[in-house]
């Protein structure tokens, strides 16, 4: 095992205190949106080797069989297949979709052929990988994920006193097909049809009035108001009526497959995803927007959000199995009652969320991890055992 430190991302929507508090570092006044404990080349974690610091992707590349194990090395082309993050959303994130693997490969090749630099603001594809993801809530975590059924959207729009609401309602009731909500989304977000800023403001005002009068869906109206306040005039605020609202409580987990439109609104959580930084945005952001590319990747089937229930193993550990081959997430709660085995066999990233724990590989010395400290355990470490009093989260490969 080796100690690692995360790469931090200072996006504007981040919290100035949540991640510094978890990592036990002094805030410097800047927002810290994400802490990356992975090997993505754009922001790898740092491995502390005696007096040397080595990026985790370089450590993996130096001996992929020992670090990943033969099976993972062969399946994932010698790369760590997941990216573990802590995310802290103080304000809403962009309305976004992540690509499938085939779409990512094609998009990456096309942008390379067009000469778009990897670090260009207008670049959609930073790598060739898909990006399904799972978020595990550390605090209350609000999001919107996937399309609602068109009849439910029409119910929410009926009687809302705003011209834009009437236009959307008419569009939905005139089209009984499953693609109606997708067409409403495209109509709202396309440059040639999107509503004027004043129409968006009137829509949000109507939601505020309905909320005051006794709304049939207070959460929907509050979400529209929150997004309209954060991004004045952005039609993305109106799309929240089209999407499923989700509230996670600490310990809950949500899976977001590639192709699912979503936005995280507020909260702190641990994310695990395929090792990718591919994001296609439609709105609610100052970053690059590419609606045609987002629509080409969009899964428009109306469906409820995918909550993942954990399976309990070894008494003290819960494992969240996502329906992908790239990752799984486990949470182990330790008390001073002796050692327990940590499940897993491949390359693992361990992060202490609370307290103080000791972790030991089969043939190694114990490593103490306190709140916010992390370690990388290569596949060659074999079985891990832990003891102490705290909470340990682990990323692994199925």
Secondary structure, 3 states (H helix, E strand, C coil): CEEEECEEECCCCEECCHHHHHHCCCCCCCCECEEEEECCCCCCCEEEECCEEEEHHHHHHHCHHHHHCHHHHHHCCCCCCEEEEEEEECCCCCEEECCCHHHHHHHHHHHHHCCCCCCCCCCCCCCCCCCCEEEEECCCEEEEEEECCHHHHHHHHCCCCCHHHHHHHHHHHCCCCCCHHHHHHHHHHCCCCCCCHHHHHHHHHHHHHHHHHHCCCHHHHHHHHHHHHHCCCCCHHHHCCCEEEEEECCCCEEEECCCCCEEEEEEEEEEEEECCCCCEEEECCCCCCCHHHHHHHCCCCCCCCEECCCEEECCCEEEECCCCCCCEEEEEEECCCCCEEECCCCCEEEEEEEEEEEEEECCCCCEEEECCCEEEECHHHCCEEEEEEEEEEEEECC
